[in-house]
């Protein structure tokens, strides 16, 4: 159920409700949407994109400050109301209790032994917030016209939750009051918590890119013997191709044996037995 909320109670007072221009807010949201839906940044640019997205989110948060729905009291204080609502709605409420697990947040603790394959928890569908319930809520008219909502269920549910949170008569209010104020997701990380992993990943990506560039350069330098290259008669496969000089192109090899330029250009194999016997080299065409 998430970790303990750190959100403080905000009370509206003089000047607390700032006037927010709908046009300005829509421009910020549109810019944020475009940034989040654009192509992935190139290696080394991830941190720059994150800073831009975080900056837009913070601007929107500041504009919304003072107009968000804040419930008086801590989420723990609403647990009895949650259990009462669940029982009235037909959910099972026996055999477990809500407990705070150190380091893990709130969850359910069994209060009795549970047998294998025993059904001990069930919730009526009417208690669930789903895309179907969103379509039957005040969000319905927008859902029927908006392609993003129709294609992205998570966005629909997020807006569904916001609409119900702002409705004092919402049937899900006992549940919504117990939700945590923040989560262990990147959106709630502090900037320094995100900086180190992203910067390390960028350095690694840059290193890989540099290594790949050097490999390509080396591969180009150590190419096979091309037409007109010189041949060392003492080695059948030279480690590095050496550009042929004008004299070598005329048929003069490094060890003084003569071969025709045509033999080299046709890729024929020289019989080096003559080097040992002193005879003229023989040309064997493959």
PAVO-230398 format. One record per atom (N, C-alpha, C): x, y, z; residue in three letters. Coordinates in steps of 0.05 Angstrom, whole numbers, padded with zeros to 5 digits, always signed. Layout:
<atoms>
XYZALA;...
</atoms>
This chain:
<atoms>
+00016-00024+00000UNK;+00000+00000+00000UNK;+00017+00025+00000UNK;+00043+00021-00003UNK;+00061+00045-00005UNK;+00072+00052+00022UNK;+00092+00070+00021UNK;+00105+00079+00046UNK;+00089+00102+00059UNK;+00097+00108+00083UNK;+00083+00129+00098UNK;+00084+00156+00084UNK;+00062+00169+00082UNK;+00061+00195+00068UNK;+00076+00216+00084UNK;+00091+00232+00069UNK;+00105+00255+00081UNK;+00092+00281+00075UNK;+00069+00280+00062UNK;+00054+00304+00055UNK;+00043+00318+00079UNK;+00048+00343+00082UNK;+00038+00358+00105UNK;+00010+00370+00098UNK;-00005+00373+00118UNK;-00032+00385+00114UNK;-00030+00414+00106UNK;-00043+00421+00085UNK;-00043+00449+00075UNK;-00070+00462+00080UNK;-00070+00484+00094UNK;-00095+00498+00099UNK;-00096+00523+00082UNK;-00119+00528+00070UNK;-00122+00551+00054UNK;-00125+00576+00071UNK;-00110+00597+00065UNK;-00112+00622+00080UNK;-00111+00645+00061UNK;-00107+00668+00071UNK;-00105+00692+00055UNK;-00082+00690+00035UNK;-00087+00691+00010UNK;-00066+00690-00010UNK;-00057+00662-00017UNK;-00070+00642-00004UNK;-00061+00614-00009UNK;-00070+00605-00037UNK;-00093+00615-00046UNK;-00104+00607-00071UNK;-00094+00627-00093UNK;-00073+00619-00107UNK;-00062+00636-00128UNK;-00079+00633-00153UNK;-00081+00655-00168UNK;-00096+00654-00193UNK;-00079+00641-00214UNK;-00088+00619-00225UNK;-00073+00604-00245UNK;-00086+00609-00272UNK;-00071+00618-00292UNK;-00081+00622-00319UNK;-00084+00595-00333UNK;-00108+00588-00341UNK;-00112+00562-00355UNK;-00095+00559-00380UNK;-00091+00581-00394UNK;-00074+00580-00418UNK;-00045+00574-00411UNK;-00035+00587-00390UNK;-00008+00583-00382UNK;-00004+00554-00372UNK;-00024+00543-00358UNK;-00022+00516-00348UNK;-00023+00496-00371UNK;-00040+00501-00391UNK;-00042+00483-00414UNK;-00016+00484-00430UNK;-00004+00507-00432UNK;+00022+00508-00447UNK;+00043+00492-00433UNK;+00044+00493-00407UNK;+00064+00477-00392UNK;+00059+00447-00395UNK;+00033+00440-00393UNK;+00026+00411-00395UNK;+00032+00401-00424UNK;+00026+00418-00444UNK;+00031+00410-00471UNK;+00061+00407-00476UNK;+00077+00425-00465UNK;+00106+00423-00468UNK;+00117+00397-00454UNK;+00106+00391-00431UNK;+00114+00367-00416UNK;+00106+00342-00432UNK;+00082+00342-00443UNK;+00073+00319-00459UNK;+00091+00314-00483UNK;+00098+00336-00497UNK;+00115+00333-00521UNK;+00143+00323-00513UNK;+00153+00333-00491UNK;+00180+00325-00482UNK;+00180+00295-00474UNK;+00159+00286-00461UNK;+00158+00258-00452UNK;+00152+00238-00475UNK;+00140+00248-00496UNK;+00132+00230-00518UNK;+00151+00232-00542UNK;+00172+00248-00539UNK;+00191+00251-00561UNK;+00210+00227-00562UNK;+00227+00225-00583UNK;+00246+00203-00585UNK;+00266+00203-00562UNK;+00276+00180-00556UNK;+00295+00177-00534UNK;+00320+00194-00540UNK;+00332+00206-00520UNK;+00356+00223-00524UNK;+00380+00206-00532UNK;+00399+00219-00546UNK;+00423+00205-00554UNK;+00440+00199-00529UNK;+00459+00180-00531UNK;+00476+00173-00508UNK;+00490+00198-00498UNK;+00489+00202-00471UNK;+00502+00225-00459UNK;+00484+00249-00455UNK;+00459+00247-00466UNK;+00440+00269-00464UNK;+00417+00263-00445UNK;+00418+00239-00431UNK;+00396+00231-00414UNK;+00392+00251-00390UNK;+00414+00259-00379UNK;+00412+00277-00355UNK;+00400+00304-00363UNK;+00408+00314-00386UNK;+00398+00339-00396UNK;+00368+00338-00400UNK;+00358+00315-00411UNK;+00329+00312-00415UNK;+00315+00310-00388UNK;+00327+00295-00369UNK;+00314+00292-00343UNK;+00311+00319-00329UNK;+00331+00336-00330UNK;+00330+00362-00317UNK;+00308+00379-00330UNK;+00305+00377-00356UNK;+00284+00392-00369UNK;+00256+00383-00361UNK;+00252+00356-00359UNK;+00226+00345-00351UNK;+00221+00352-00322UNK;+00241+00350-00305UNK;+00237+00356-00277UNK;+00230+00386-00273UNK;+00243+00403-00288UNK;+00237+00431-00287UNK;+00208+00438-00294UNK;+00197+00424-00315UNK;+00169+00429-00322UNK;+00150+00418-00301UNK;+00156+00395-00290UNK;+00139+00384-00269UNK;+00138+00402-00244UNK;+00161+00413-00237UNK;+00162+00431-00214UNK;+00147+00457-00219UNK;+00148+00467-00244UNK;+00132+00491-00251UNK;+00102+00485-00248UNK;+00094+00462-00257UNK;+00065+00455-00255UNK;+00057+00452-00226UNK;+00075+00439-00210UNK;+00069+00436-00181UNK;+00065+00463-00167UNK;+00082+00481-00174UNK;+00080+00508-00161UNK;+00055+00522-00169UNK;+00046+00518-00195UNK;+00022+00531-00204UNK;-00003+00519-00190UNK;-00001+00493-00183UNK;-00023+00479-00171UNK;-00024+00482-00140UNK;-00002+00492-00129UNK;+00000+00494-00100UNK;-00023+00511-00089UNK;-00037+00500-00069UNK;-00059+00515-00057UNK;-00086+00507-00068UNK;-00087+00493-00090UNK;-00113+00485-00102UNK;-00116+00455-00101UNK;-00096+00440-00092UNK;-00099+00411-00090UNK;-00116+00404-00067UNK;-00130+00381-00069UNK;-00147+00371-00048UNK;-00130+00357-00027UNK;-00130+00368-00002UNK;-00114+00357+00020UNK;-00133+00348+00042UNK;-00130+00323+00051UNK;-00147+00312+00072UNK;-00134+00318+00099UNK;-00150+00327+00118UNK;-00140+00333+00145UNK;-00134+00306+00159UNK;-00110+00304+00171UNK;-00103+00281+00186UNK;-00085+00262+00170UNK;-00073+00243+00183UNK;-00055+00224+00171UNK;-00071+00201+00158UNK;-00058+00187+00140UNK;-00072+00165+00127UNK;-00080+00143+00146UNK;-00064+00138+00168UNK;-00070+00118+00187UNK;-00097+00123+00201UNK;-00104+00148+00204UNK;-00129+00155+00217UNK;-00154+00147+00201UNK;-00149+00142+00175UNK;-00172+00136+00157UNK;-00175+00105+00153UNK;-00157+00089+00165UNK;-00159+00060+00161UNK;-00185+00049+00172UNK;-00194+00057+00196UNK;-00220+00047+00206UNK;-00243+00053+00186UNK;-00243+00077+00175UNK;-00264+00084+00155UNK;-00262+00067+00130UNK;-00237+00060+00122UNK;-00233+00043+00099UNK;-00244+00015+00104UNK;-00239+00004+00128UNK;-00249-00023+00134UNK;-00279-00024+00137UNK;-00290-00002+00148UNK;-00319-00001+00150UNK;-00332+00000+00123UNK;-00321+00016+00105UNK;-00331+00018+00077UNK;-00329-00008+00063UNK;-00307-00022+00067UNK;-00303-00048+00054UNK;-00324-00068+00063UNK;-00329-00069+00089UNK;-00349-00087+00100UNK;-00377-00081+00090UNK;-00383-00056+00089UNK;-00410-00047+00079UNK;-00413-00054+00049UNK;-00391-00054+00035UNK;-00392-00060+00006UNK;-00391-00089-00001UNK;-00388-00106+00020UNK;-00388-00135+00016UNK;-00361-00149+00014UNK;-00339-00134+00021UNK;-00313-00146+00020UNK;-00308-00162+00045UNK;-00290-00182+00043UNK;-00282-00197+00067UNK;-00264-00180+00085UNK;-00270-00180+00111UNK;-00255-00163+00129UNK;-00245-00179+00153UNK;-00245-00205+00152UNK;-00237-00221+00175UNK;-00212-00237+00167UNK;-00196-00243+00188UNK;-00172-00259+00184UNK;-00147-00243+00178UNK;-00149-00217+00177UNK;-00126-00200+00172UNK;-00130-00172+00184UNK;-00109-00158+00186UNK;-00110-00130+00196UNK;-00089-00113+00181UNK;-00093-00087+00181UNK;-00074-00069+00168UNK;-00051-00064+00188UNK;-00027-00069+00179UNK;-00003-00065+00196UNK;+00018-00050+00182UNK;+00036-00037+00197UNK;+00058-00022+00186UNK;+00083-00040+00188UNK;+00093-00049+00165UNK;+00117-00066+00163UNK;+00141-00047+00161UNK;+00159-00049+00180UNK;+00182-00031+00181UNK;+00198-00032+00155UNK;+00202-00009+00143UNK;+00218-00007+00118UNK;+00202-00014+00093UNK;+00178-00025+00096UNK;+00163-00034+00073UNK;+00136-00019+00070UNK;+00128-00005+00091UNK;+00103+00009+00090UNK;+00080-00007+00101UNK;+00055+00001+00094UNK;+00031-00013+00104UNK;+00024-00036+00087UNK;+00012-00056+00100UNK;+00003-00080+00086UNK;-00016-00096+00103UNK;-00024-00120+00094UNK;-00043-00136+00109UNK;-00027-00158+00124UNK;-00034-00162+00150UNK;-00022-00182+00166UNK;-00044-00202+00174UNK;-00038-00228+00170UNK;-00057-00249+00177UNK;-00060-00251+00207UNK;-00085-00254+00216UNK;-00091-00257+00245UNK;-00099-00286+00252UNK;-00098-00303+00232UNK;-00104-00331+00236UNK;-00089-00348+00216UNK;-00088-00373+00221UNK;-00075-00391+00202UNK;-00091-00393+00176UNK;-00078-00392+00153UNK;-00091-00394+00127UNK;-00082-00420+00114UNK;-00101-00436+00107UNK;-00095-00462+00094UNK;-00088-00457+00065UNK;-00073-00476+00053UNK;-00066-00475+00025UNK;-00091-00474+00008UNK;-00091-00456-00012UNK;-00113-00453-00031UNK;-00139-00443-00018UNK;-00137-00433+00007UNK;-00161-00423+00020UNK;-00167-00394+00011UNK;-00191-00388+00004UNK;-00199-00361-00004UNK;-00203-00345+00022UNK;-00186-00325+00026UNK;-00189-00310+00050UNK;-00193-00280+00045UNK;-00192-00271+00020UNK;-00196-00243+00015UNK;-00210-00240-00012UNK;-00233-00226-00012UNK;-00247-00220-00037UNK;-00258-00192-00036UNK;-00260-00180-00059UNK;-00269-00152-00061UNK;-00289-00150-00084UNK;-00313-00140-00079UNK;-00333-00136-00101UNK;-00322-00118-00123UNK;-00330-00124-00147UNK;-00321-00108-00170UNK;-00329-00079-00168UNK;-00351-00073-00155UNK;-00361-00045-00153UNK;-00342-00028-00136UNK;-00324-00040-00121UNK;-00305-00025-00105UNK;-00280-00017-00121UNK;-00276-00029-00144UNK;-00252-00025-00160UNK;-00255+00000-00177UNK;-00233+00014-00180UNK;-00231+00037-00199UNK;-00219+00026-00224UNK;-00235+00025-00245UNK;-00226+00013-00271UNK;-00232+00033-00294UNK;-00223+00025-00317UNK;-00228+00041-00341UNK;-00259+00042-00346UNK;-00272+00020-00340UNK;-00301+00019-00343UNK;-00315+00038-00324UNK;-00306+00039-00299UNK;-00318+00058-00280UNK;-00312+00086-00288UNK;-00289+00091-00300UNK;-00281+00118-00309UNK;-00300+00127-00332UNK;-00306+00108-00350UNK;-00324+00115-00372UNK;-00352+00121-00362UNK;-00360+00111-00339UNK;-00386+00116-00328UNK;-00386+00139-00308UNK;-00364+00153-00306UNK;-00362+00176-00287UNK;-00363+00202-00302UNK;-00356+00224-00288UNK;-00356+00250-00301UNK;-00335+00251-00323UNK;-00317+00232-00324UNK;-00296+00231-00344UNK;-00306+00219-00370UNK;-00330+00207-00369UNK;-00341+00193-00393UNK;-00341+00210-00418UNK;-00353+00234-00419UNK;-00354+00250-00443UNK;-00326+00256-00455UNK;-00306+00261-00438UNK;-00279+00266-00447UNK;-00267+00240-00459UNK;-00272+00218-00445UNK;-00261+00192-00454UNK;-00271+00185-00482UNK;-00296+00191-00488UNK;-00308+00184-00514UNK;-00296+00200-00537UNK;-00283+00222-00531UNK;-00272+00239-00552UNK;-00241+00240-00553UNK;-00228+00232-00531UNK;-00199+00235-00529UNK;-00185+00208-00536UNK;-00168+00209-00557UNK;-00154+00185-00566UNK;-00133+00176-00546UNK;-00121+00194-00531UNK;-00101+00187-00512UNK;-00113+00170-00489UNK;-00136+00179-00479UNK;-00150+00164-00458UNK;-00158+00136-00468UNK;-00167+00135-00493UNK;-00177+00110-00504UNK;-00154+00090-00508UNK;-00130+00101-00513UNK;-00107+00083-00519UNK;-00090+00078-00494UNK;-00091+00095-00474UNK;-00074+00092-00451UNK;-00091+00090-00425UNK;-00095+00065-00416UNK;-00111+00061-00392UNK;-00100+00073-00367UNK;-00073+00074-00365UNK;-00061+00086-00341UNK;-00067+00116-00339UNK;-00068+00130-00361UNK;-00075+00158-00361UNK;-00104+00162-00353UNK;-00121+00145-00363UNK;-00150+00146-00356UNK;-00154+00142-00327UNK;-00140+00122-00315UNK;-00143+00116-00286UNK;-00132+00139-00269UNK;-00110+00152-00278UNK;-00099+00174-00263UNK;-00118+00198-00262UNK;-00131+00204-00285UNK;-00150+00225-00285UNK;-00176+00218-00270UNK;-00183+00192-00271UNK;-00206+00182-00256UNK;-00202+00186-00226UNK;-00178+00180-00217UNK;-00171+00183-00189UNK;-00172+00213-00180UNK;-00162+00230-00197UNK;-00162+00259-00191UNK;-00190+00270-00190UNK;-00207+00261-00208UNK;-00235+00271-00208UNK;-00250+00261-00183UNK;-00246+00236-00176UNK;-00259+00226-00152UNK;-00249+00238-00126UNK;-00223+00244-00126UNK;-00211+00257-00103UNK;-00223+00284-00097UNK;-00230+00298-00119UNK;-00241+00325-00116UNK;-00271+00325-00111UNK;-00284+00302-00111UNK;-00313+00300-00108UNK;-00319+00291-00079UNK;-00330+00309-00062UNK;-00336+00302-00034UNK;-00355+00279-00031UNK;-00371+00273-00052UNK;-00391+00251-00051UNK;-00381+00226-00065UNK;-00356+00224-00072UNK;-00346+00201-00086UNK;-00348+00176-00069UNK;-00358+00153-00080UNK;-00360+00128-00065UNK;-00333+00117-00058UNK;-00311+00126-00072UNK;-00284+00115-00067UNK;-00269+00132-00047UNK;-00281+00153-00036UNK;-00267+00171-00018UNK;-00254+00157+00006UNK;-00267+00137+00019UNK;-00254+00124+00042UNK;-00228+00110+00033UNK;-00227+00100+00008UNK;-00203+00087-00002UNK;-00182+00109-00010UNK;-00190+00130-00023UNK;-00172+00151-00032UNK;-00158+00164-00009UNK;-00172+00168+00013UNK;-00160+00181+00036UNK;-00136+00165+00048UNK;-00135+00140+00043UNK;-00114+00123+00055UNK;-00090+00120+00036UNK;-00092+00131+00012UNK;-00069+00129-00007UNK;-00045+00145+00003UNK;-00021+00136-00003UNK;+00003+00150+00006UNK;+00006+00176-00010UNK;+00020+00195+00002UNK;+00023+00221-00011UNK;+00046+00221-00032UNK;+00064+00201-00030UNK;+00085+00198-00050UNK;+00093+00169-00052UNK;+00109+00162-00072UNK;+00115+00134-00077UNK;+00145+00132-00083UNK;+00155+00107-00082UNK;+00183+00102-00088UNK;+00186+00098-00118UNK;+00180+00119-00133UNK;+00183+00119-00162UNK;+00201+00143-00170UNK;+00213+00142-00194UNK;+00231+00164-00202UNK;+00220+00192-00200UNK;+00193+00194-00203UNK;+00180+00220-00202UNK;+00184+00234-00175UNK;+00188+00218-00155UNK;+00190+00228-00128UNK;+00219+00228-00118UNK;+00238+00221-00134UNK;+00266+00222-00126UNK;+00276+00250-00125UNK;+00295+00255-00107UNK;+00308+00281-00107UNK;+00329+00282-00129UNK;+00336+00305-00138UNK;+00353+00308-00161UNK;+00380+00294-00157UNK;+00391+00296-00133UNK;+00417+00283-00128UNK;+00415+00252-00128UNK;+00391+00242-00123UNK;+00387+00213-00123UNK;+00387+00202-00152UNK;+00380+00219-00171UNK;+00378+00211-00199UNK;+00404+00217-00214UNK;+00419+00237-00205UNK;+00442+00247-00220UNK;+00463+00225-00223UNK;+00471+00212-00202UNK;+00493+00193-00203UNK;+00488+00170-00222UNK;+00465+00155-00221UNK;+00460+00133-00240UNK;+00460+00142-00269UNK;+00447+00165-00275UNK;+00445+00174-00302UNK;+00473+00182-00313UNK;+00488+00196-00297UNK;+00515+00205-00305UNK;+00533+00181-00310UNK;+00531+00161-00292UNK;+00547+00137-00296UNK;+00540+00122-00322UNK;+00514+00121-00327UNK;+00504+00108-00352UNK;+00514+00123-00377UNK;+00514+00150-00375UNK;+00523+00166-00397UNK;+00552+00162-00403UNK;+00568+00160-00381UNK;+00597+00156-00384UNK;+00602+00129-00397UNK;+00587+00108-00389UNK;+00591+00082-00400UNK;+00583+00081-00429UNK;+00561+00094-00436UNK;+00552+00095-00464UNK;+00573+00110-00481UNK;+00584+00131-00471UNK;+00605+00146-00486UNK;+00630+00129-00490UNK;+00637+00114-00469UNK;+00661+00096-00471UNK;+00657+00075-00492UNK;+00633+00063-00492UNK;+00626+00042-00512UNK;+00627+00054-00540UNK;+00616+00078-00543UNK;+00616+00091-00569UNK;+00645+00097-00579UNK;+00663+00105-00561UNK;+00690+00111-00568UNK;+00705+00086-00576UNK;+00700+00064-00561UNK;+00713+00038-00567UNK;+00704+00028-00594UNK;+00678+00032-00600UNK;+00668+00023-00626UNK;+00681+00038-00648UNK;+00685+00065-00644UNK;+00697+00081-00665UNK;+00726+00073-00670UNK;+00741+00067-00649UNK;+00768+00058-00652UNK;+00770+00031-00667UNK;+00751+00013-00660UNK;+00751-00013-00674UNK;+00746-00010-00703UNK;+00727+00007-00711UNK;+00722+00012-00739UNK;+00746+00023-00753UNK;+00760+00042-00740UNK;+00784+00055-00752UNK;+00806+00034-00756UNK;+00810+00016-00736UNK;+00830-00004-00738UNK;+00824-00024-00760UNK;+00798-00030-00762UNK;+00789-00049-00783UNK;+00794-00038-00811UNK;+00791-00012-00814UNK;+00796+00001-00840UNK;+00826+00001-00846UNK;+00842+00005-00826UNK;+00871+00007-00830UNK;+00883-00021-00837UNK;+00873-00042-00825UNK;+00883-00069-00829UNK;+00866-00083-00850UNK;+00864-00071-00873UNK;+00848-00084-00895UNK;+00865-00105-00909UNK;+00852-00121-00925UNK;+00866-00141-00941UNK;+00882-00128-00963UNK;+00901-00144-00975UNK;+00918-00134-00997UNK;+00900-00127-01020UNK;+00902-00102-01029UNK;+00886-00094-01052UNK;+00904-00094-01077UNK;+00892-00089-01099UNK;+00906-00088-01124UNK;+00928-00067-01123UNK;+00953-00075-01130UNK;+00975-00056-01130UNK;+00991-00056-01105UNK;+00982-00071-01083UNK;+00996-00071-01058UNK;+01021-00088-01061UNK;+01042-00083-01044UNK;+01066-00099-01046UNK;+01063-00124-01030UNK;+01079-00144-01037UNK;+01079-00170-01024UNK;+01106-00177-01013UNK;+01108-00184-00988UNK;+01133-00193-00976UNK;+01135-00223-00981UNK;+01156-00231-00996UNK;+01159-00259-01003UNK;+01164-00277-00978UNK;+01172-00265-00956UNK;+01178-00280-00932UNK;+01153-00284-00915UNK;+01131-00273-00922UNK;+01106-00276-00907UNK;+01083-00279-00926UNK;+01067-00300-00923UNK;+01044-00304-00941UNK;+01021-00286-00935UNK;+01018-00276-00910UNK;+00996-00258-00902UNK;+01007-00236-00886UNK;+01013-00213-00897UNK;+01024-00190-00882UNK;+01004-00181-00861UNK;+01014-00172-00837UNK;+00997-00162-00816UNK;+00983-00137-00824UNK;+00997-00120-00838UNK;+00985-00094-00847UNK;+00991-00090-00876UNK;+00971-00082-00891UNK;+00975-00077-00919UNK;+00992-00052-00923UNK;+01013-00054-00939UNK;+01031-00031-00943UNK;+01026-00021-00971UNK;+01021+00005-00974UNK;+01016+00016-01001UNK;+01040+00011-01019UNK;+01035+00003-01043UNK;+01056-00003-01062UNK;+01070+00022-01073UNK;+01096+00020-01075UNK;+01111+00042-01088UNK;+01110+00039-01118UNK;+01118+00059-01132UNK;+01118+00058-01161UNK;+01136+00035-01170UNK;+01159+00031-01157UNK;+01177+00010-01165UNK;+01165-00018-01161UNK;+01151-00021-01139UNK;+01138-00047-01133UNK;+01115-00052-01152UNK;+01101-00031-01160UNK;+01079-00034-01179UNK;+01090-00044-01206UNK;+01115-00039-01211UNK;+01126-00048-01237UNK;+01135-00077-01234UNK;+01132-00089-01211UNK;+01138-00118-01209UNK;+01161-00124-01191UNK;+01173-00105-01176UNK;+01196-00111-01159UNK;+01187-00116-01131UNK;+01190-00140-01120UNK;+01182-00146-01093UNK;+01205-00141-01074UNK;+01199-00143-01047UNK;+01219-00135-01027UNK;+01244-00152-01027UNK;+01242-00178-01033UNK;+01265-00196-01032UNK;+01281-00197-01058UNK;+01274-00180-01077UNK;+01289-00179-01102UNK;+01279-00197-01123UNK;+01261-00216-01117UNK;+01250-00234-01138UNK;+01231-00218-01155UNK;+01231-00225-01180UNK;+01214-00210-01199UNK;+01188-00224-01204UNK;+01167-00209-01205UNK;+01141-00219-01212UNK;+01127-00197-01228UNK;+01110-00204-01245UNK;+01096-00184-01261UNK;+01074-00171-01245UNK;+01069-00146-01252UNK;+01047-00131-01239UNK;+01020-00145-01244UNK;+01018-00157-01267UNK;+00993-00171-01273UNK;+00988-00194-01254UNK;+01009-00208-01245UNK;+01006-00230-01226UNK;+00995-00220-01200UNK;+01005-00196-01191UNK;+00995-00185-01165UNK;+00966-00176-01167UNK;+00960-00163-01190UNK;+00933-00151-01192UNK;+00912-00173-01196UNK;+00919-00196-01206UNK;+00900-00218-01210UNK;+00897-00235-01185UNK;+00913-00229-01164UNK;+00911-00244-01139UNK;+00922-00272-01141UNK;+00942-00277-01158UNK;+00953-00304-01161UNK;+00971-00310-01137UNK;+00976-00335-01132UNK;+00992-00344-01110UNK;+01020-00351-01120UNK;+01041-00339-01108UNK;+01068-00344-01116UNK;+01078-00369-01103UNK;+01092-00386-01120UNK;+01105-00410-01109UNK;+01132-00401-01099UNK;+01135-00401-01072UNK;+01159-00391-01059UNK;+01181-00412-01057UNK;+01177-00435-01070UNK;+01198-00456-01069UNK;+01223-00446-01083UNK;+01220-00428-01102UNK;+01244-00418-01117UNK;+01262-00403-01098UNK;+01251-00392-01076UNK;+01268-00377-01058UNK;+01289-00395-01045UNK;+01281-00421-01042UNK;+01300-00440-01030UNK;+01319-00452-01050UNK;+01310-00455-01076UNK;+01326-00468-01096UNK;+01342-00448-01113UNK;+01334-00423-01112UNK;+01347-00404-01128UNK;+01336-00402-01156UNK;+01315-00418-01162UNK;+01302-00416-01188UNK;+01284-00392-01189UNK;+01276-00387-01213UNK;+01257-00365-01217UNK;+01230-00373-01206UNK;+01215-00355-01192UNK;+01189-00363-01181UNK;+01169-00371-01202UNK;+01153-00391-01195UNK;+01132-00400-01214UNK;+01106-00387-01206UNK;+01091-00381-01226UNK;+01065-00369-01222UNK;+01043-00389-01226UNK;+01028-00395-01204UNK;+01006-00414-01206UNK;+00980-00400-01203UNK;+00964-00400-01224UNK;+00938-00387-01223UNK;+00918-00406-01209UNK;+00902-00395-01191UNK;+00882-00411-01177UNK;+00858-00416-01195UNK;
</atoms>
